[in-house]
Amino acid sequence: MERQLALIEEQGSDYRLDEHTREVGRQGVAAAREALRKAAREAAERPRKTAA
């Protein structure tokens, strides 16, 4: 087995997201959900092709 890279933990790092970043993320998730709903709605309305 080859040597593995040792991971070093940084002390004192703060990885918390600020409120602006959270809001941008929420908006992105909402937009993605709406795009999926729209695509599903359009697919349901589209006539299905039958195999010949």
Buried (B, 14 or more C-beta within 10 A) or exposed (E): EEEEEEEEEEEEEEEEEEEEEEEEEEEEEEEEEEEEEEEEEEEEEEEEEEEE
